[in-house]
Amino acid sequence: MSHSSFQDDVLGELGDDRMTEIAGLLGTDPSGAREAVTQTLGVMADDLTQKLDADDADGAEVRQAFAEVSEAEPAPQGVAAFGGLGGLLSGGMMAGVLAKLSKPVAAAVSKRTGIPAATVSRVIEMLIPVVLAVLAKRASGQAAGTGAGGTTGGAGTGAGGAARGGPGEILGGGKK
């Protein structure tokens, strides 16, 4: 499953400053940081998709978290908008789901890249608020088809929104 548009949206939302911060954490250049973040996002999206399709308590939790994201108010613009927010961005169900995924995702990325799992976990901590913002934008239709970090200017486009394609579409892969 391809999650490249989801990854592009998160990378665009991160911006150069956060990417430089991640590069410093990883001890690499921005290009190396981008590759590490892209791999991390791919593993995270794949794990979310697997859990989403599971017919167990984890699957129910992920489906409920996506329902919460889909019903949330439209996300604010830009990473700078995270300060002082309530609701979804301060600890909604999706934040909990992503936090639960962080350890297995960090282990998988560490195994693939050789980056210590503890370092990958710190990167994931930096990514979670950005991922939440992108998921909320995609669920409301704001980021659908707009590429990295852009918005169409309206939440009512519906293209790629949760009402049309569900969680798979929000993650950028859709169900085939």
RORODO-66157 format. One record per residue: residue number from 1; x, y, z of N, C-alpha, C in turn. Coordinates in Angstrom, 1 decimal, padded with zeros to 4 digits. Example, Ala and Ser with C-alpha at 12.3 -4.5 7.8 and 13.67 -1.06 7.14 Angstrom:
<nodes>
{1; {013.2; -005.7; 007.8}; {012.3; -004.5; 007.8}; {013.2; -003.3; 007.8}}
{2; {012.8; -002.2; 007.1}; {013.7; -001.1; 007.1}; {012.9; 000.0; 007.9}}
</nodes>
This chain:
<nodes>
{1; {000.8; -001.2; 000.0}; {000.0; 000.0; 000.0}; {000.9; 001.2; 000.0}}
{2; {000.5; 002.2; -000.8}; {001.3; 003.4; -000.9}; {000.7; 004.5; 000.0}}
{3; {001.6; 005.1; 000.8}; {001.2; 006.1; 001.7}; {002.0; 007.4; 001.4}}
{4; {002.4; 007.5; 000.2}; {003.3; 008.7; -000.2}; {002.7; 010.0; 000.0}}
{5; {001.4; 010.2; -000.3}; {000.8; 011.5; -000.2}; {000.6; 011.8; 001.3}}
{6; {000.3; 010.9; 002.1}; {000.3; 011.1; 003.6}; {001.7; 011.5; 004.1}}
{7; {002.7; 010.8; 003.6}; {004.1; 011.1; 004.0}; {004.4; 012.6; 003.5}}
{8; {004.1; 012.9; 002.3}; {004.3; 014.2; 001.8}; {003.6; 015.3; 002.6}}
{9; {002.4; 015.0; 003.0}; {001.7; 016.0; 003.8}; {002.3; 016.2; 005.1}}
{10; {002.8; 015.1; 005.8}; {003.4; 015.3; 007.1}; {004.8; 016.0; 006.9}}
{11; {005.5; 015.6; 005.9}; {006.8; 016.3; 005.7}; {006.6; 017.8; 005.4}}
{12; {005.6; 018.1; 004.6}; {005.3; 019.5; 004.4}; {004.9; 020.3; 005.6}}
{13; {004.1; 019.6; 006.5}; {003.7; 020.2; 007.7}; {004.8; 020.4; 008.7}}
{14; {005.8; 019.5; 008.6}; {007.0; 019.6; 009.5}; {007.7; 020.9; 009.2}}
{15; {008.0; 021.1; 008.0}; {008.7; 022.3; 007.6}; {010.2; 022.1; 007.8}}
{16; {011.0; 023.1; 007.3}; {012.4; 023.0; 007.3}; {013.0; 023.1; 008.7}}
{17; {012.4; 023.9; 009.6}; {012.9; 024.0; 011.0}; {012.8; 022.7; 011.8}}
{18; {011.7; 022.1; 011.7}; {011.5; 020.8; 012.4}; {012.4; 019.7; 011.8}}
{19; {012.5; 019.8; 010.5}; {013.3; 018.7; 009.8}; {014.8; 018.9; 010.2}}
{20; {015.2; 020.2; 010.3}; {016.6; 020.4; 010.8}; {016.8; 020.0; 012.2}}
{21; {015.8; 020.2; 013.1}; {015.8; 019.7; 014.4}; {015.9; 018.1; 014.5}}
{22; {015.1; 017.5; 013.6}; {015.2; 016.0; 013.6}; {016.5; 015.6; 013.1}}
{23; {017.1; 016.3; 012.1}; {018.4; 015.9; 011.5}; {019.5; 016.0; 012.6}}
{24; {019.4; 017.0; 013.5}; {020.3; 017.1; 014.6}; {020.2; 016.0; 015.6}}
{25; {019.0; 015.6; 015.9}; {018.7; 014.5; 016.8}; {019.3; 013.2; 016.2}}
{26; {019.1; 013.0; 014.9}; {019.6; 011.8; 014.3}; {021.1; 011.9; 013.9}}
{27; {021.7; 013.0; 014.0}; {023.1; 013.2; 013.6}; {023.3; 013.0; 012.1}}
{28; {022.4; 013.6; 011.4}; {022.5; 013.5; 009.9}; {022.2; 014.9; 009.3}}
{29; {022.1; 014.9; 008.0}; {021.7; 016.1; 007.3}; {020.2; 016.0; 007.0}}
{30; {019.6; 017.1; 006.6}; {018.1; 017.1; 006.3}; {017.7; 016.0; 005.4}}
{31; {018.5; 015.7; 004.4}; {018.1; 014.6; 003.5}; {018.0; 013.3; 004.2}}
{32; {019.0; 013.0; 005.1}; {019.0; 011.8; 005.9}; {017.8; 011.8; 006.8}}
{33; {017.5; 012.9; 007.4}; {016.4; 013.0; 008.3}; {015.1; 012.8; 007.6}}
{34; {015.0; 013.3; 006.3}; {013.8; 013.1; 005.5}; {013.6; 011.6; 005.2}}
{35; {014.6; 010.9; 004.9}; {014.5; 009.5; 004.6}; {014.1; 008.7; 005.9}}
{36; {014.7; 009.1; 007.0}; {014.3; 008.4; 008.3}; {012.8; 008.7; 008.6}}
{37; {012.4; 009.9; 008.5}; {011.0; 010.3; 008.8}; {010.1; 009.6; 007.8}}
{38; {010.4; 009.5; 006.5}; {009.6; 008.9; 005.5}; {009.4; 007.4; 005.9}}
{39; {010.5; 006.7; 006.3}; {010.5; 005.3; 006.6}; {009.6; 005.1; 007.9}}
{40; {009.8; 006.0; 008.9}; {009.0; 006.0; 010.1}; {007.5; 006.1; 009.8}}
{41; {007.2; 007.1; 009.0}; {005.8; 007.3; 008.6}; {005.2; 006.1; 007.8}}
{42; {006.0; 005.5; 007.0}; {005.5; 004.3; 006.2}; {005.2; 003.2; 007.1}}
{43; {006.1; 002.9; 008.1}; {005.8; 001.8; 009.1}; {004.6; 002.2; 009.9}}
{44; {004.5; 003.5; 010.4}; {003.4; 003.9; 011.2}; {002.1; 003.7; 010.4}}
{45; {002.0; 004.1; 009.2}; {000.8; 004.0; 008.4}; {000.5; 002.5; 008.1}}
{46; {001.5; 001.7; 007.8}; {001.2; 000.3; 007.6}; {000.7; -000.4; 008.9}}
{47; {001.2; 000.0; 010.0}; {000.8; -000.6; 011.3}; {-000.7; -000.1; 011.6}}
{48; {-001.0; 001.1; 011.3}; {-002.3; 001.6; 011.5}; {-003.3; 000.9; 010.6}}
{49; {-002.9; 000.7; 009.4}; {-003.8; 000.0; 008.4}; {-004.0; -001.5; 008.9}}
{50; {-002.9; -002.2; 009.3}; {-003.1; -003.5; 009.8}; {-004.0; -003.6; 011.0}}
{51; {-003.9; -002.7; 011.9}; {-004.7; -002.7; 013.1}; {-006.2; -002.3; 012.7}}
{52; {-006.3; -001.4; 011.8}; {-007.6; -001.0; 011.3}; {-008.4; -002.2; 010.8}}
{53; {-007.7; -003.1; 010.1}; {-008.3; -004.2; 009.4}; {-008.5; -005.4; 010.4}}
{54; {-007.9; -005.3; 011.6}; {-008.0; -006.4; 012.6}; {-009.4; -006.5; 013.2}}
{55; {-009.8; -007.7; 013.4}; {-011.1; -007.9; 014.0}; {-010.9; -008.3; 015.5}}
{56; {-010.3; -007.3; 016.2}; {-010.1; -007.5; 017.7}; {-010.2; -006.2; 018.4}}
{57; {-009.8; -006.2; 019.6}; {-009.9; -004.9; 020.4}; {-009.1; -003.8; 019.9}}
{58; {-007.8; -004.1; 019.4}; {-007.0; -003.1; 018.8}; {-007.6; -002.5; 017.6}}
{59; {-008.2; -003.4; 016.7}; {-008.8; -002.9; 015.5}; {-010.0; -002.0; 015.9}}
{60; {-010.8; -002.4; 016.9}; {-011.9; -001.5; 017.3}; {-011.5; -000.2; 017.8}}
{61; {-010.4; -000.2; 018.5}; {-009.8; 001.1; 019.1}; {-009.3; 002.0; 017.9}}
{62; {-008.7; 001.4; 016.9}; {-008.2; 002.2; 015.8}; {-009.3; 002.8; 015.0}}
{63; {-010.3; 001.9; 014.8}; {-011.5; 002.4; 014.0}; {-012.2; 003.5; 014.8}}
{64; {-012.3; 003.4; 016.1}; {-013.0; 004.4; 016.9}; {-012.1; 005.7; 016.9}}
{65; {-010.8; 005.6; 016.9}; {-009.9; 006.8; 016.9}; {-010.1; 007.5; 015.5}}
{66; {-010.2; 006.7; 014.4}; {-010.4; 007.4; 013.1}; {-011.8; 008.0; 013.1}}
{67; {-012.8; 007.4; 013.7}; {-014.1; 008.1; 013.8}; {-014.0; 009.4; 014.5}}
{68; {-013.2; 009.4; 015.6}; {-013.0; 010.7; 016.4}; {-012.3; 011.7; 015.5}}
{69; {-011.3; 011.3; 014.8}; {-010.6; 012.2; 013.9}; {-011.6; 012.8; 012.8}}
{70; {-012.4; 011.9; 012.3}; {-013.3; 012.3; 011.2}; {-014.4; 013.3; 011.8}}
{71; {-014.7; 013.2; 013.0}; {-015.7; 014.1; 013.6}; {-015.2; 015.3; 014.2}}
{72; {-013.8; 015.4; 014.3}; {-013.2; 016.6; 015.0}; {-013.4; 017.8; 014.1}}
{73; {-013.2; 019.0; 014.8}; {-013.2; 020.2; 014.1}; {-012.0; 020.3; 013.2}}
{74; {-012.1; 021.0; 012.1}; {-010.9; 021.2; 011.2}; {-009.7; 021.6; 012.0}}
{75; {-008.5; 021.0; 011.5}; {-007.3; 021.3; 012.2}; {-006.8; 022.7; 011.9}}
{76; {-006.1; 023.3; 012.8}; {-005.5; 024.6; 012.6}; {-004.4; 024.5; 011.5}}
{77; {-004.0; 025.6; 011.0}; {-003.0; 025.6; 009.9}; {-001.6; 025.7; 010.6}}
{78; {-000.7; 024.8; 010.1}; {000.7; 024.9; 010.5}; {001.0; 024.3; 011.8}}
{79; {002.3; 023.8; 012.0}; {002.8; 023.2; 013.2}; {002.7; 024.2; 014.4}}
{80; {002.9; 025.5; 014.1}; {002.9; 026.5; 015.1}; {001.6; 026.6; 015.9}}
{81; {000.5; 026.0; 015.3}; {-000.8; 026.1; 015.9}; {-001.0; 025.1; 017.0}}
{82; {000.0; 024.3; 017.4}; {-000.3; 023.3; 018.4}; {-000.3; 023.7; 019.8}}
{83; {000.2; 024.9; 020.2}; {000.2; 025.4; 021.5}; {-001.2; 025.6; 022.1}}
{84; {-001.5; 025.0; 023.2}; {-002.7; 025.3; 024.0}; {-004.0; 024.7; 023.4}}
{85; {-003.9; 023.8; 022.5}; {-005.1; 023.2; 021.9}; {-005.7; 022.2; 022.8}}
{86; {-007.0; 022.1; 022.8}; {-007.7; 021.0; 023.5}; {-008.1; 019.9; 022.5}}
{87; {-008.9; 019.0; 023.0}; {-009.5; 018.0; 022.1}; {-008.5; 017.1; 021.5}}
{88; {-008.6; 016.9; 020.2}; {-007.8; 015.9; 019.5}; {-006.3; 016.0; 019.7}}
{89; {-005.8; 017.2; 019.5}; {-004.4; 017.4; 019.5}; {-003.8; 017.3; 020.9}}
{90; {-004.5; 017.4; 021.9}; {-004.0; 017.4; 023.2}; {-004.1; 016.0; 023.9}}
{91; {-004.6; 015.0; 023.2}; {-004.6; 013.7; 023.8}; {-005.9; 012.9; 023.4}}
{92; {-006.4; 013.2; 022.3}; {-007.6; 012.4; 021.9}; {-007.2; 010.9; 021.7}}
{93; {-008.2; 010.1; 021.3}; {-007.9; 008.7; 021.2}; {-006.9; 008.4; 020.1}}
{94; {-006.8; 009.1; 019.0}; {-005.8; 008.9; 018.0}; {-004.4; 009.1; 018.6}}
{95; {-004.2; 010.1; 019.5}; {-002.9; 010.3; 020.1}; {-002.5; 009.1; 020.9}}
{96; {-003.5; 008.5; 021.6}; {-003.2; 007.3; 022.4}; {-002.8; 006.1; 021.5}}
{97; {-003.5; 006.0; 020.4}; {-003.2; 004.9; 019.4}; {-001.8; 005.1; 018.9}}
{98; {-001.5; 006.3; 018.5}; {-000.1; 006.6; 017.9}; {000.9; 006.3; 019.0}}
{99; {000.7; 006.7; 020.2}; {001.6; 006.5; 021.3}; {001.8; 005.0; 021.5}}
{100; {000.8; 004.2; 021.4}; {000.9; 002.7; 021.6}; {001.7; 002.1; 020.4}}
{101; {001.6; 002.7; 019.3}; {002.3; 002.2; 018.1}; {003.8; 002.6; 018.1}}
{102; {004.1; 003.6; 018.9}; {005.5; 004.2; 018.9}; {006.6; 003.2; 019.1}}
{103; {006.4; 002.3; 020.1}; {007.5; 001.4; 020.5}; {007.7; 000.3; 019.4}}
{104; {006.6; -000.3; 018.9}; {006.9; -001.3; 017.8}; {007.4; -000.6; 016.5}}
{105; {006.9; 000.6; 016.2}; {007.3; 001.3; 015.0}; {008.8; 001.7; 015.2}}
{106; {009.2; 002.2; 016.3}; {010.6; 002.5; 016.6}; {011.5; 001.3; 016.4}}
{107; {011.0; 000.1; 016.9}; {011.8; -001.1; 016.8}; {012.0; -001.5; 015.3}}
{108; {010.9; -001.4; 014.6}; {010.9; -001.8; 013.1}; {011.8; -000.9; 012.4}}
{109; {011.7; 000.4; 012.6}; {012.5; 001.4; 011.9}; {014.0; 001.2; 012.3}}
{110; {014.3; 001.0; 013.6}; {015.6; 000.8; 014.0}; {016.2; -000.4; 013.3}}
{111; {015.5; -001.5; 013.2}; {016.0; -002.7; 012.5}; {016.3; -002.4; 011.1}}
{112; {015.5; -001.6; 010.4}; {015.7; -001.3; 009.0}; {016.8; -000.4; 008.8}}
{113; {017.0; 000.6; 009.7}; {017.9; 001.7; 009.4}; {019.2; 001.6; 010.2}}
{114; {019.2; 000.9; 011.4}; {020.3; 000.9; 012.2}; {020.3; 002.1; 013.2}}
{115; {019.4; 003.0; 013.1}; {019.2; 004.1; 014.1}; {018.7; 003.5; 015.4}}
{116; {019.3; 003.8; 016.5}; {018.9; 003.3; 017.8}; {017.4; 003.5; 018.0}}
{117; {016.7; 002.5; 018.6}; {015.2; 002.6; 018.8}; {014.9; 003.8; 019.7}}
{118; {015.7; 004.1; 020.7}; {015.4; 005.2; 021.5}; {015.4; 006.5; 020.8}}
{119; {016.3; 006.7; 019.8}; {016.4; 007.9; 019.0}; {015.2; 008.0; 018.1}}
{120; {014.8; 006.8; 017.5}; {013.6; 006.8; 016.6}; {012.4; 007.2; 017.4}}
{121; {012.3; 006.7; 018.7}; {011.2; 007.0; 019.6}; {011.1; 008.5; 019.8}}
{122; {012.2; 009.2; 020.0}; {012.2; 010.6; 020.1}; {011.7; 011.3; 018.9}}
{123; {012.1; 010.8; 017.7}; {011.6; 011.4; 016.5}; {010.1; 011.2; 016.4}}
{124; {009.6; 010.0; 016.7}; {008.1; 009.7; 016.7}; {007.4; 010.7; 017.6}}
{125; {008.0; 011.0; 018.8}; {007.3; 011.9; 019.7}; {007.2; 013.3; 019.1}}
{126; {008.2; 013.7; 018.2}; {008.1; 014.9; 017.5}; {007.1; 014.9; 016.4}}
{127; {006.9; 013.7; 015.8}; {006.0; 013.5; 014.7}; {004.5; 013.4; 015.1}}
{128; {004.2; 012.9; 016.2}; {002.8; 012.6; 016.6}; {001.9; 013.8; 016.5}}
{129; {002.3; 015.0; 017.0}; {001.3; 016.1; 016.8}; {001.1; 016.5; 015.4}}
{130; {002.2; 016.4; 014.6}; {002.1; 016.7; 013.1}; {001.2; 015.7; 012.4}}
{131; {001.4; 014.4; 012.8}; {000.6; 013.4; 012.2}; {-000.9; 013.6; 012.5}}
{132; {-001.2; 013.9; 013.8}; {-002.5; 014.2; 014.2}; {-003.2; 015.4; 013.4}}
{133; {-002.4; 016.4; 013.2}; {-002.9; 017.5; 012.4}; {-003.2; 017.1; 011.0}}
{134; {-002.3; 016.4; 010.4}; {-002.5; 015.9; 009.0}; {-003.7; 015.0; 008.9}}
{135; {-003.8; 014.1; 009.8}; {-005.0; 013.2; 009.8}; {-006.3; 014.0; 009.9}}
{136; {-006.3; 015.0; 010.8}; {-007.5; 015.8; 011.0}; {-007.8; 016.6; 009.7}}
{137; {-006.8; 017.1; 009.1}; {-007.0; 017.9; 007.9}; {-007.5; 017.0; 006.8}}
{138; {-006.9; 015.8; 006.7}; {-007.4; 014.9; 005.6}; {-008.8; 014.4; 005.9}}
{139; {-009.1; 014.1; 007.1}; {-010.5; 013.7; 007.4}; {-011.5; 014.7; 007.1}}
{140; {-011.1; 016.0; 007.3}; {-012.1; 017.1; 007.0}; {-012.1; 017.5; 005.5}}
{141; {-011.1; 016.9; 004.7}; {-011.0; 017.2; 003.3}; {-010.1; 018.3; 003.0}}
{142; {-009.5; 019.0; 004.0}; {-008.7; 020.2; 003.8}; {-007.4; 019.8; 002.9}}
{143; {-006.8; 018.7; 003.2}; {-005.5; 018.5; 002.6}; {-005.6; 017.5; 001.4}}
{144; {-006.8; 017.1; 001.1}; {-006.9; 016.1; 000.0}; {-006.4; 016.6; -001.3}}
{145; {-005.5; 016.0; -001.9}; {-005.0; 016.3; -003.2}; {-004.2; 017.6; -003.3}}
{146; {-003.8; 018.1; -002.2}; {-003.1; 019.4; -002.2}; {-001.6; 019.3; -002.1}}
{147; {-001.1; 018.1; -001.9}; {000.4; 018.0; -001.8}; {000.9; 018.4; -000.4}}
{148; {002.2; 018.6; -000.3}; {002.8; 018.8; 000.9}; {002.4; 020.1; 001.6}}
{149; {001.7; 020.0; 002.7}; {001.4; 021.2; 003.5}; {000.4; 022.1; 003.0}}
{150; {-000.1; 022.0; 001.8}; {-001.0; 023.0; 001.3}; {-002.5; 022.6; 001.7}}
{151; {-003.3; 023.6; 001.5}; {-004.7; 023.3; 001.7}; {-005.5; 023.9; 000.6}}
{152; {-006.7; 023.4; 000.4}; {-007.5; 023.9; -000.7}; {-008.3; 025.2; -000.3}}
{153; {-008.2; 025.5; 001.0}; {-008.9; 026.7; 001.5}; {-010.2; 026.4; 002.0}}
{154; {-010.7; 025.2; 001.9}; {-012.1; 024.9; 002.4}; {-012.1; 023.5; 002.9}}
{155; {-012.9; 023.3; 004.0}; {-013.0; 022.0; 004.5}; {-014.1; 021.2; 003.8}}
{156; {-014.8; 021.8; 002.9}; {-016.0; 021.1; 002.4}; {-015.7; 020.4; 001.0}}
{157; {-014.5; 020.2; 000.7}; {-014.2; 019.6; -000.6}; {-014.6; 018.2; -000.7}}
{158; {-014.4; 017.5; 000.5}; {-014.8; 016.1; 000.5}; {-013.9; 015.1; -000.1}}
{159; {-013.1; 015.5; -001.1}; {-012.2; 014.6; -001.8}; {-011.2; 014.0; -000.8}}
{160; {-011.2; 012.7; -000.7}; {-010.3; 012.1; 000.2}; {-010.7; 012.2; 001.7}}
{161; {-011.8; 012.8; 002.0}; {-012.3; 012.9; 003.3}; {-012.8; 011.6; 003.9}}
{162; {-013.0; 011.5; 005.1}; {-013.4; 010.3; 005.8}; {-014.8; 009.8; 005.3}}
{163; {-015.6; 010.8; 005.0}; {-017.0; 010.4; 004.6}; {-017.0; 009.6; 003.2}}
{164; {-016.0; 009.9; 002.4}; {-015.9; 009.3; 001.1}; {-015.1; 008.0; 001.2}}
{165; {-013.9; 008.0; 001.7}; {-013.0; 006.9; 001.6}; {-012.7; 006.2; 002.9}}
{166; {-013.0; 006.7; 004.0}; {-012.7; 006.1; 005.3}; {-011.2; 006.2; 005.6}}
{167; {-010.9; 005.5; 006.7}; {-009.5; 005.7; 007.2}; {-008.4; 005.3; 006.2}}
{168; {-008.6; 004.3; 005.4}; {-007.6; 004.0; 004.4}; {-007.3; 005.2; 003.5}}
{169; {-008.3; 005.9; 003.1}; {-008.1; 007.1; 002.3}; {-007.5; 008.2; 003.0}}
{170; {-007.8; 008.3; 004.3}; {-007.1; 009.4; 005.1}; {-005.6; 009.1; 005.2}}
{171; {-005.2; 007.9; 005.3}; {-003.8; 007.5; 005.3}; {-003.1; 007.6; 003.9}}
{172; {-003.9; 007.7; 002.9}; {-003.3; 007.9; 001.6}; {-003.3; 006.7; 000.7}}
{173; {-003.6; 005.6; 001.3}; {-003.5; 004.3; 000.5}; {-004.8; 003.9; -000.1}}
{174; {-005.9; 004.1; 000.7}; {-007.2; 003.6; 000.3}; {-007.2; 002.1; 000.3}}
{175; {-008.4; 001.5; 000.3}; {-008.5; 000.1; 000.2}; {-008.7; -000.3; -001.2}}
{176; {-007.9; -001.3; -001.6}; {-008.0; -001.8; -003.0}; {-008.7; -003.1; -003.0}}
</nodes>
